[in-house]
Amino acid sequence: MVDLRTEIAGVRLRNPTMLASGFLDETGGSMARVYQAGAGAVVTKSVGPEPREGYPNPTIVELDAGLLNAVGLPNPGVVEYEHEVRRALTAGAVVIGSVYGKDADEYASVAARMATYGVKAIELNFSCPHAKGLGTEIAQHEDAVRDFTRAVKDVVSLPVLPKLSPNVQDIATFALAAEEGGADGIVAINTLKAMAITPELKMPSLANRYGGLSGPAIRPIGVRAVYDICEKVRIPVIGVGGIGSGRDALEYIMAGASAVQVGTAIISKGLGVFDAIAKEMASLLEEAGFASVPEAIGVAHA
Ligand SMILES: Cc1cc2nc3c(=O)[nH]c(=O)nc-3n(C[C@H](O)[C@H](O)[C@H](O)COP(=O)(O)O)c2cc1C
């Protein structure tokens, strides 16, 4: 029997699957359901200092390649979110708090507040590709990634996990900047900046025009990103992007990820996807002669 337990910067997971930020994580009840359905951990919706409404509809378009979204980071703000996190924790979930801000001070203050709720780690959303001034713009500057990470590290004692954008020339240099800022791990990747047009309407399909592409189309990009990052940094990496099966997850693990996050696949496969991924991983690992997840991490590196 393969041991599926893994660990990220001291956070122990019963299996390597985690709920990605932005899916079924607006309430404590839904996060608890995802955990009960088999996820190793859940990541909260990214929350900021103030409530934020997000963009007008349409905010999500289903494409054959995946999902295009520009929801615009709707969230109730970190203060209002406390009871949702506590509800998920009371139900036994391992919760990682995702935060954003517009500058280093905001990241630090939102993270410090989130850290008091009982979460096991802080994920820094440096990478939303469509919220003006918040995601991509930070993700494009190595100095900002380093300094914002440092600012959060200075005020929280939990593991800090910057989530990076693939919308850059060389994501590994950003991972290095995060490591220099004191990051305890890296999450890669967020969505890719993309666009769809509805010919019948002669206009962009999203109200925001641009959005972020997720789902199966981005998996090879995510796998490459994780592989490159693992060649450059020593801290653990969490892989995310287009994972919907145990085989998909194993690609990321063999590229060097210690755990994986799952988002878009929940929409087509339902909550059972976490258990299905874990079970398939276990049988594939067994067939390949591995007794545990850590044994398989990074084996694709020569
Ligand atoms: C509707 C939607 C909302 C999202 N919201 C967030 C968010 O609040 N914070 C964040 O870091 N990533 C967010 N993401 C990105 C996902 O966490 C993930 O990085 C991305 O979707 C790729 O994984 P997937 O292909 O498994 O969906 C969102 C993605 C979608 C589709």
PDBQT file of the ligand as one rigid body, heavy atoms in Angstrom, charges set to zero:
ROOT
HETATM    1  C1  LIG A 401     -13.074  31.255 -11.378  1.00  0.00    +0.000 C 
HETATM    2  C2  LIG A 401     -11.656  31.223 -10.874  1.00  0.00    +0.000 A 
HETATM    3  C3  LIG A 401     -11.314  31.960  -9.735  1.00  0.00    +0.000 A 
HETATM    4  C4  LIG A 401      -9.991  31.955  -9.265  1.00  0.00    +0.000 A 
HETATM    5  N1  LIG A 401      -9.689  32.686  -8.149  1.00  0.00    +0.000 NA
HETATM    6  C5  LIG A 401      -8.397  32.671  -7.681  1.00  0.00    +0.000 A 
HETATM    7  C6  LIG A 401      -8.062  33.391  -6.496  1.00  0.00    +0.000 A 
HETATM    8  O1  LIG A 401      -8.895  34.037  -5.849  1.00  0.00    +0.000 OA
HETATM    9  N2  LIG A 401      -6.769  33.349  -6.081  1.00  0.00    +0.000 N 
HETATM   10  C7  LIG A 401      -5.788  32.638  -6.747  1.00  0.00    +0.000 A 
HETATM   11  O2  LIG A 401      -4.629  32.631  -6.320  1.00  0.00    +0.000 OA
HETATM   12  N3  LIG A 401      -6.098  31.930  -7.865  1.00  0.00    +0.000 NA
HETATM   13  C8  LIG A 401      -7.365  31.939  -8.338  1.00  0.00    +0.000 A 
HETATM   14  N4  LIG A 401      -7.674  31.211  -9.461  1.00  0.00    +0.000 N 
HETATM   15  C9  LIG A 401      -6.621  30.390 -10.115  1.00  0.00    +0.000 C 
HETATM   16  C10 LIG A 401      -6.653  28.940  -9.627  1.00  0.00    +0.000 C 
HETATM   17  O3  LIG A 401      -6.392  28.842  -8.236  1.00  0.00    +0.000 OA
HETATM   18  C11 LIG A 401      -5.618  28.069 -10.386  1.00  0.00    +0.000 C 
HETATM   19  O4  LIG A 401      -4.322  28.616 -10.216  1.00  0.00    +0.000 OA
HETATM   20  C12 LIG A 401      -5.922  27.980 -11.869  1.00  0.00    +0.000 C 
HETATM   21  O5  LIG A 401      -7.307  27.907 -12.109  1.00  0.00    +0.000 OA
HETATM   22  C13 LIG A 401      -5.225  26.798 -12.535  1.00  0.00    +0.000 C 
HETATM   23  O6  LIG A 401      -5.647  25.571 -11.982  1.00  0.00    +0.000 OA
HETATM   24  P1  LIG A 401      -6.802  24.643 -12.657  1.00  0.00    +0.000 P 
HETATM   25  O7  LIG A 401      -6.414  24.464 -14.085  1.00  0.00    +0.000 OA
HETATM   26  O8  LIG A 401      -6.798  23.392 -11.850  1.00  0.00    +0.000 OA
HETATM   27  O9  LIG A 401      -8.069  25.414 -12.512  1.00  0.00    +0.000 OA
HETATM   28  C14 LIG A 401      -8.988  31.204  -9.955  1.00  0.00    +0.000 A 
HETATM   29  C15 LIG A 401      -9.345  30.469 -11.103  1.00  0.00    +0.000 A 
HETATM   30  C16 LIG A 401     -10.656  30.470 -11.569  1.00  0.00    +0.000 A 
HETATM   31  C17 LIG A 401     -10.993  29.672 -12.799  1.00  0.00    +0.000 C 
ENDROOT
TORSDOF 0
